Amino acid sequence: MANITLYHFEGCPACGHAKQWMKELREEKPELLPVEVEMVDVHKTPNFVPPEPFYYVPTFFVDGKKVLEGAVSKEEIEKVMRQGLKA
């Protein structure tokens, strides 16, 4: 499986939506259950340095490459999670 990382921070409304949508997608689409997403709080990670620059959260990386940044939708998150099934 591909490595997925979600960069976020506590209290970010868009990040909260992204996390909720990931939960809903796992409930609605059982094939996505095995997809693991590492969550990194950019404000709580000492000396945080992303694999490549980004300016907005939530931001998703797949295998170290930025694939989705900023305001996201449930459909876009599903696409990212499906990338996690490949590799």
N, CA, C and O atoms as a GROMACS GRO file, in nm:
protein
  348
    1MET      N    1   0.082  -0.118   0.000
    1MET     CA    2   0.000   0.000   0.000
    1MET      C    3   0.087   0.125   0.000
    1MET      O    4   0.200   0.125   0.049
    2ALA      N    5   0.031   0.230  -0.056
    2ALA     CA    6   0.100   0.359  -0.056
    2ALA      C    7   0.092   0.422   0.082
    2ALA      O    8   0.000   0.393   0.159
    3ASN      N    9   0.188   0.507   0.114
    3ASN     CA   10   0.189   0.578   0.242
    3ASN      C   11   0.115   0.710   0.225
    3ASN      O   12   0.152   0.793   0.142
    4ILE      N   13   0.012   0.730   0.305
    4ILE     CA   14  -0.065   0.854   0.301
    4ILE      C   15  -0.041   0.929   0.432
    4ILE      O   16  -0.046   0.871   0.540
    5THR      N   17  -0.015   1.058   0.419
    5THR     CA   18   0.003   1.143   0.536
    5THR      C   19  -0.092   1.262   0.524
    5THR      O   20  -0.102   1.324   0.418
    6LEU      N   21  -0.161   1.291   0.633
    6LEU     CA   22  -0.247   1.409   0.640
    6LEU      C   23  -0.181   1.508   0.735
    6LEU      O   24  -0.160   1.478   0.853
    7TYR      N   25  -0.148   1.626   0.683
    7TYR     CA   26  -0.096   1.734   0.766
    7TYR      C   27  -0.214   1.822   0.803
    7TYR      O   28  -0.290   1.865   0.716
    8HIS      N   29  -0.227   1.849   0.932
    8HIS     CA   30  -0.343   1.922   0.983
    8HIS      C   31  -0.302   1.995   1.109
    8HIS      O   32  -0.186   1.989   1.150
    9PHE      N   33  -0.397   2.066   1.170
    9PHE     CA   34  -0.376   2.114   1.305
    9PHE      C   35  -0.508   2.120   1.379
    9PHE      O   36  -0.614   2.138   1.320
   10GLU      N   37  -0.499   2.102   1.509
   10GLU     CA   38  -0.616   2.100   1.595
   10GLU      C   39  -0.689   2.234   1.588
   10GLU      O   40  -0.628   2.340   1.593
   11GLY      N   41  -0.821   2.227   1.576
   11GLY     CA   42  -0.901   2.348   1.570
   11GLY      C   43  -0.927   2.399   1.429
   11GLY      O   44  -1.002   2.494   1.411
   12CYS      N   45  -0.866   2.339   1.330
   12CYS     CA   46  -0.888   2.377   1.190
   12CYS      C   47  -1.020   2.315   1.142
   12CYS      O   48  -1.031   2.192   1.139
   13PRO      N   49  -1.120   2.396   1.106
   13PRO     CA   50  -1.249   2.341   1.063
   13PRO      C   51  -1.239   2.250   0.940
   13PRO      O   52  -1.301   2.144   0.936
   14ALA      N   53  -1.160   2.291   0.841
   14ALA     CA   54  -1.146   2.210   0.720
   14ALA      C   55  -1.079   2.076   0.752
   14ALA      O   56  -1.112   1.974   0.692
   15CYS      N   57  -0.985   2.077   0.847
   15CYS     CA   58  -0.919   1.953   0.888
   15CYS      C   59  -1.019   1.861   0.957
   15CYS      O   60  -1.020   1.740   0.934
   16GLY      N   61  -1.104   1.919   1.039
   16GLY     CA   62  -1.208   1.841   1.106
   16GLY      C   63  -1.301   1.774   1.006
   16GLY      O   64  -1.338   1.658   1.022
   17HIS      N   65  -1.338   1.849   0.902
   17HIS     CA   66  -1.423   1.791   0.797
   17HIS      C   67  -1.350   1.676   0.727
   17HIS      O   68  -1.409   1.571   0.702
   18ALA      N   69  -1.223   1.696   0.696
   18ALA     CA   70  -1.146   1.591   0.628
   18ALA      C   71  -1.142   1.464   0.712
   18ALA      O   72  -1.160   1.355   0.659
   19LYS      N   73  -1.118   1.478   0.841
   19LYS     CA   74  -1.112   1.360   0.929
   19LYS      C   75  -1.248   1.291   0.936
   19LYS      O   76  -1.256   1.168   0.933
   20GLN      N   77  -1.354   1.370   0.945
   20GLN     CA   78  -1.489   1.312   0.950
   20GLN      C   79  -1.521   1.239   0.821
   20GLN      O   80  -1.577   1.129   0.823
   21TRP      N   81  -1.485   1.298   0.709
   21TRP     CA   82  -1.512   1.234   0.580
   21TRP      C   83  -1.433   1.104   0.564
   21TRP      O   84  -1.484   1.009   0.506
   22MET      N   85  -1.310   1.100   0.616
   22MET     CA   86  -1.234   0.974   0.609
   22MET      C   87  -1.306   0.866   0.690
   22MET      O   88  -1.314   0.751   0.647
   23LYS      N   89  -1.357   0.904   0.807
   23LYS     CA   90  -1.431   0.809   0.890
   23LYS      C   91  -1.556   0.760   0.817
   23LYS      O   92  -1.584   0.640   0.814
   24GLU      N   93  -1.632   0.853   0.759
   24GLU     CA   94  -1.753   0.817   0.686
   24GLU      C   95  -1.721   0.727   0.567
   24GLU      O   96  -1.792   0.629   0.543
   25LEU      N   97  -1.616   0.758   0.495
   25LEU     CA   98  -1.579   0.677   0.378
   25LEU      C   99  -1.544   0.534   0.419
   25LEU      O  100  -1.579   0.440   0.349
   26ARG      N  101  -1.477   0.518   0.530
   26ARG     CA  102  -1.445   0.382   0.578
   26ARG      C  103  -1.572   0.306   0.614
   26ARG      O  104  -1.579   0.184   0.594
   27GLU      N  105  -1.672   0.377   0.668
   27GLU     CA  106  -1.798   0.312   0.703
   27GLU      C  107  -1.881   0.279   0.578
   27GLU      O  108  -1.945   0.174   0.573
   28GLU      N  109  -1.880   0.367   0.481
   28GLU     CA  110  -1.961   0.351   0.359
   28GLU      C  111  -1.898   0.257   0.257
   28GLU      O  112  -1.969   0.191   0.181
   29LYS      N  113  -1.766   0.251   0.255
   29LYS     CA  114  -1.694   0.175   0.152
   29LYS      C  115  -1.593   0.085   0.222
   29LYS      O  116  -1.478   0.124   0.243
   30PRO      N  117  -1.636  -0.037   0.256
   30PRO     CA  118  -1.549  -0.128   0.333
   30PRO      C  119  -1.413  -0.154   0.269
   30PRO      O  120  -1.318  -0.188   0.339
   31GLU      N  121  -1.403  -0.140   0.139
   31GLU     CA  122  -1.275  -0.164   0.072
   31GLU      C  123  -1.169  -0.061   0.116
   31GLU      O  124  -1.050  -0.083   0.096
   32LEU      N  125  -1.213   0.051   0.174
   32LEU     CA  126  -1.119   0.153   0.219
   32LEU      C  127  -1.074   0.132   0.363
   32LEU      O  128  -0.987   0.205   0.411
   33LEU      N  129  -1.130   0.034   0.433
   33LEU     CA  130  -1.092   0.008   0.572
   33LEU      C  131  -0.943  -0.014   0.593
   33LEU      O  132  -0.888   0.037   0.691
   34PRO      N  133  -0.874  -0.087   0.505
   34PRO     CA  134  -0.732  -0.111   0.530
   34PRO      C  135  -0.641   0.010   0.504
   34PRO      O  136  -0.522   0.005   0.537
   35VAL      N  137  -0.694   0.116   0.445
   35VAL     CA  138  -0.612   0.232   0.413
   35VAL      C  139  -0.576   0.305   0.541
   35VAL      O  140  -0.663   0.350   0.615
   36GLU      N  141  -0.447   0.317   0.567
   36GLU     CA  142  -0.399   0.388   0.685
   36GLU      C  143  -0.352   0.527   0.644
   36GLU      O  144  -0.289   0.546   0.541
   37VAL      N  145  -0.386   0.623   0.728
   37VAL     CA  146  -0.345   0.761   0.705
   37VAL      C  147  -0.271   0.809   0.829
   37VAL      O  148  -0.328   0.816   0.938
   38GLU      N  149  -0.145   0.842   0.812
   38GLU     CA  150  -0.067   0.899   0.922
   38GLU      C  151  -0.109   1.044   0.938
   38GLU      O  152  -0.114   1.119   0.840
   39MET      N  153  -0.139   1.084   1.061
   39MET     CA  154  -0.184   1.221   1.086
   39MET      C  155  -0.073   1.297   1.159
   39MET      O  156  -0.024   1.253   1.263
   40VAL      N  157  -0.035   1.410   1.102
   40VAL     CA  158   0.071   1.492   1.160
   40VAL      C  159   0.014   1.630   1.189
   40VAL      O  160  -0.025   1.703   1.097
   41ASP      N  161   0.010   1.666   1.317
   41ASP     CA  162  -0.034   1.799   1.358
   41ASP      C  163   0.086   1.892   1.342
   41ASP      O  164   0.185   1.879   1.414
   42VAL      N  165   0.076   1.986   1.249
   42VAL     CA  166   0.190   2.072   1.218
   42VAL      C  167   0.226   2.165   1.332
   42VAL      O  168   0.339   2.214   1.339
   43HIS      N  169   0.132   2.192   1.423
   43HIS     CA  170   0.161   2.280   1.536
   43HIS      C  171   0.220   2.205   1.655
   43HIS      O  172   0.280   2.266   1.743
   44LYS      N  173   0.203   2.074   1.658
   44LYS     CA  174   0.250   1.995   1.772
   44LYS      C  175   0.373   1.910   1.739
   44LYS      O  176   0.420   1.833   1.822
   45THR      N  177   0.424   1.924   1.617
   45THR     CA  178   0.540   1.847   1.575
   45THR      C  179   0.663   1.936   1.581
   45THR      O  180   0.676   2.029   1.501
   46PRO      N  181   0.755   1.910   1.676
   46PRO     CA  182   0.874   1.994   1.688
   46PRO      C  183   0.957   1.994   1.560
   46PRO      O  184   0.975   1.890   1.496
   47ASN      N  185   1.007   2.110   1.524
   47ASN     CA  186   1.093   2.124   1.406
   47ASN      C  187   1.028   2.068   1.280
   47ASN      O  188   1.095   2.003   1.199
   48PHE      N  189   0.899   2.091   1.264
   48PHE     CA  190   0.825   2.037   1.150
   48PHE      C  191   0.881   2.087   1.018
   48PHE      O  192   0.896   2.208   0.997
   49VAL      N  193   0.912   1.993   0.930
   49VAL     CA  194   0.956   2.023   0.794
   49VAL      C  195   0.882   1.927   0.701
   49VAL      O  196   0.904   1.806   0.707
   50PRO      N  197   0.794   1.979   0.614
   50PRO     CA  198   0.721   1.891   0.523
   50PRO      C  199   0.810   1.840   0.411
   50PRO      O  200   0.915   1.898   0.384
   51PRO      N  201   0.768   1.730   0.346
   51PRO     CA  202   0.847   1.677   0.233
   51PRO      C  203   0.858   1.776   0.118
   51PRO      O  204   0.957   1.777   0.046
   52GLU      N  205   0.757   1.860   0.101
   52GLU     CA  206   0.761   1.969   0.005
   52GLU      C  207   0.670   2.079   0.059
   52GLU      O  208   0.579   2.051   0.137
   53PRO      N  209   0.693   2.203   0.019
   53PRO     CA  210   0.616   2.313   0.077
   53PRO      C  211   0.466   2.302   0.053
   53PRO      O  212   0.421   2.253  -0.050
   54PHE      N  213   0.390   2.348   0.152
   54PHE     CA  214   0.246   2.368   0.136
   54PHE      C  215   0.206   2.486   0.222
   54PHE      O  216   0.278   2.523   0.315
   55TYR      N  217   0.091   2.543   0.190
   55TYR     CA  218   0.050   2.667   0.256
   55TYR      C  219  -0.081   2.655   0.331
   55TYR      O  220  -0.112   2.738   0.417
   56TYR      N  221  -0.160   2.553   0.300
   56TYR     CA  222  -0.291   2.537   0.361
   56TYR      C  223  -0.306   2.396   0.416
   56TYR      O  224  -0.244   2.301   0.368
   57VAL      N  225  -0.391   2.384   0.518
   57VAL     CA  226  -0.427   2.253   0.569
   57VAL      C  227  -0.577   2.238   0.553
   57VAL      O  228  -0.649   2.338   0.552
   58PRO      N  229  -0.626   2.118   0.540
   58PRO     CA  230  -0.553   1.992   0.539
   58PRO      C  231  -0.475   1.974   0.409
   58PRO      O  232  -0.516   2.021   0.303
   59THR      N  233  -0.364   1.905   0.420
   59THR     CA  234  -0.284   1.869   0.303
   59THR      C  235  -0.252   1.721   0.309
   59THR      O  236  -0.206   1.670   0.412
   60PHE      N  237  -0.276   1.654   0.198
   60PHE     CA  238  -0.251   1.510   0.188
   60PHE      C  239  -0.130   1.486   0.099
   60PHE      O  240  -0.114   1.548  -0.006
   61PHE      N  241  -0.044   1.395   0.145
   61PHE     CA  242   0.069   1.348   0.066
   61PHE      C  243   0.053   1.198   0.046
   61PHE      O  244   0.010   1.127   0.137
   62VAL      N  245   0.088   1.150  -0.072
   62VAL     CA  246   0.092   1.007  -0.099
   62VAL      C  247   0.233   0.974  -0.142
   62VAL      O  248   0.284   1.029  -0.240
   63ASP      N  249   0.297   0.885  -0.067
   63ASP     CA  250   0.436   0.847  -0.092
   63ASP      C  251   0.526   0.969  -0.106
   63ASP      O  252   0.611   0.976  -0.194
   64GLY      N  253   0.505   1.067  -0.016
   64GLY     CA  254   0.592   1.184  -0.011
   64GLY      C  255   0.563   1.292  -0.112
   64GLY      O  256   0.636   1.391  -0.119
   65LYS      N  257   0.455   1.276  -0.192
   65LYS     CA  258   0.422   1.377  -0.293
   65LYS      C  259   0.287   1.440  -0.258
   65LYS      O  260   0.190   1.370  -0.228
   66LYS      N  261   0.283   1.572  -0.264
   66LYS     CA  262   0.160   1.643  -0.233
   66LYS      C  263   0.055   1.614  -0.340
   66LYS      O  264   0.082   1.628  -0.459
   67VAL      N  265  -0.065   1.571  -0.295
   67VAL     CA  266  -0.171   1.539  -0.390
   67VAL      C  267  -0.298   1.621  -0.368
   67VAL      O  268  -0.383   1.628  -0.456
   68LEU      N  269  -0.311   1.683  -0.250
   68LEU     CA  270  -0.433   1.757  -0.220
   68LEU      C  271  -0.402   1.858  -0.110
   68LEU      O  272  -0.346   1.821  -0.006
   69GLU      N  273  -0.440   1.984  -0.131
   69GLU     CA  274  -0.408   2.088  -0.033
   69GLU      C  275  -0.524   2.185  -0.018
   69GLU      O  276  -0.588   2.224  -0.116
   70GLY      N  277  -0.551   2.223   0.106
   70GLY     CA  278  -0.650   2.327   0.133
   70GLY      C  279  -0.791   2.273   0.140
   70GLY      O  280  -0.813   2.159   0.182
   71ALA      N  281  -0.886   2.355   0.099
   71ALA     CA  282  -1.027   2.316   0.104
   71ALA      C  283  -1.046   2.190   0.020
   71ALA      O  284  -1.017   2.188  -0.100
   72VAL      N  285  -1.096   2.087   0.084
   72VAL     CA  286  -1.110   1.958   0.018
   72VAL      C  287  -1.255   1.912   0.025
   72VAL      O  288  -1.334   1.964   0.104
   73SER      N  289  -1.288   1.814  -0.057
   73SER     CA  290  -1.422   1.757  -0.056
   73SER      C  291  -1.412   1.608  -0.022
   73SER      O  292  -1.305   1.548  -0.029
   74LYS      N  293  -1.524   1.553   0.014
   74LYS     CA  294  -1.530   1.410   0.046
   74LYS      C  295  -1.487   1.327  -0.076
   74LYS      O  296  -1.419   1.226  -0.062
   75GLU      N  297  -1.528   1.370  -0.194
   75GLU     CA  298  -1.494   1.298  -0.318
   75GLU      C  299  -1.343   1.299  -0.342
   75GLU      O  300  -1.285   1.198  -0.383
   76GLU      N  301  -1.280   1.415  -0.317
   76GLU     CA  302  -1.134   1.424  -0.336
   76GLU      C  303  -1.060   1.335  -0.236
   76GLU      O  304  -0.961   1.271  -0.270
   77ILE      N  305  -1.110   1.332  -0.113
   77ILE     CA  306  -1.047   1.248  -0.012
   77ILE      C  307  -1.062   1.101  -0.048
   77ILE      O  308  -0.970   1.022  -0.026
   78GLU      N  309  -1.176   1.063  -0.103
   78GLU     CA  310  -1.193   0.924  -0.147
   78GLU      C  311  -1.088   0.889  -0.252
   78GLU      O  312  -1.032   0.780  -0.249
   79LYS      N  313  -1.063   0.979  -0.345
   79LYS     CA  314  -0.962   0.954  -0.449
   79LYS      C  315  -0.824   0.932  -0.385
   79LYS      O  316  -0.750   0.842  -0.425
   80VAL      N  317  -0.792   1.014  -0.286
   80VAL     CA  318  -0.663   0.999  -0.217
   80VAL      C  319  -0.657   0.864  -0.147
   80VAL      O  320  -0.557   0.793  -0.157
   81MET      N  321  -0.765   0.829  -0.077
   81MET     CA  322  -0.766   0.702  -0.005
   81MET      C  323  -0.753   0.584  -0.102
   81MET      O  324  -0.688   0.485  -0.071
   82ARG      N  325  -0.814   0.595  -0.218
   82ARG     CA  326  -0.803   0.487  -0.318
   82ARG      C  327  -0.659   0.476  -0.369
   82ARG      O  328  -0.615   0.366  -0.405
   83GLN      N  329  -0.587   0.587  -0.373
   83GLN     CA  330  -0.445   0.580  -0.410
   83GLN      C  331  -0.369   0.497  -0.307
   83GLN      O  332  -0.271   0.431  -0.340
   84GLY      N  333  -0.416   0.500  -0.184
   84GLY     CA  334  -0.353   0.421  -0.078
   84GLY      C  335  -0.367   0.272  -0.100
   84GLY      O  336  -0.286   0.194  -0.050
   85LEU      N  337  -0.468   0.231  -0.175
   85LEU     CA  338  -0.487   0.088  -0.202
   85LEU      C  339  -0.389   0.037  -0.307
   85LEU      O  340  -0.363  -0.083  -0.316
   86LYS      N  341  -0.334   0.129  -0.386
   86LYS     CA  342  -0.243   0.091  -0.494
   86LYS      C  343  -0.100   0.090  -0.442
   86LYS      O  344  -0.071   0.147  -0.337
   87ALA      N  345  -0.016   0.028  -0.513
   87ALA     CA  346   0.129   0.025  -0.487
   87ALA      C  347   0.181  -0.114  -0.475
   87ALA      O  348   0.301  -0.133  -0.453
   0.00000   0.00000   0.00000
